[in-house]
Amino acid sequence: SSELTQDPAVSVALGQTVRITCQGDSLRSYYASWYQQKPGQAPVLVIYGKNNRPSGIPDRFSGSSSGNTASLTITGAQAEDEADYYCNSRDSSGNRVVFGGGTKLTVL
Amino acid sequence: EVQLVESGGGLVQPGGSLRLSCAASGFTFSSYEMNWVRQAPGKGLEWVSYISSSGSTIYYADSVKGRFTISRDNAKNSLYLQMNSLRAEDTAVYYCARENYDILGYYYYMDVWGKGTTVTVSS
């Protein structure tokens, strides 16, 4: 079982805003990173740290954190954002890496 | 171009062994920590193992500890995963991923991923 908890599925209307959350005790010590994975493809980093986007990631993706909860927000969701999203951080000991169970985002 | 290319996957019987490789290019491999992450069919991402840039620090998931061994050869820009005593539940796509981090230790992230290599454990 994951030490980071995500909702299994979320949906959003095209062009609307959606927030995907990730909860876990380790998030009180570490910022989460977020990955997008489309079917048959490797994961792609979309957000890391407090709210950093790698080069090439659209600015509609943003991240935030409060207490034991990290959030990934997509402002103005596009059809191409439909994918699985995973959060990740070190565990509370710092000696293991943990992933959330993933959230399947559907863009309606 | 920064790139990671995994190889070595295949079909193996339960109890068997397999060695995965990950070839790095386009960056100074010896400066980066590396991870193996796997994904069973239809399931989420599962971290498998971590190795520091020098190879001196290694971590494993409980599910593979004692059976898998991570290693690296910085002279060959390569990462390895020796998998022994394989089980059906080890069936997955195995990704190698480069780790980056904040110097203060507030966050870690995997910024470069390979396309993965498939391991199937079945009789």
Interface residues (C-beta under 8 A of the other chain):
Chain A: S2 Y30 Y31 A32 S33 Y35 Q37 A42 P43 V44 L45 Y48 G49 K50 P54 D84 Y86 N88 S89 R90 G94 N95 R96 V97 V98 F99 G100 G101 G102
Chain B: N35 V37 G44 L45 E46 W47 Y50 Y59 A61 Y95 A97 N100 D102 G105 Y106 Y107 Y108 Y109 M110 D111 W113 G114 K115 G116
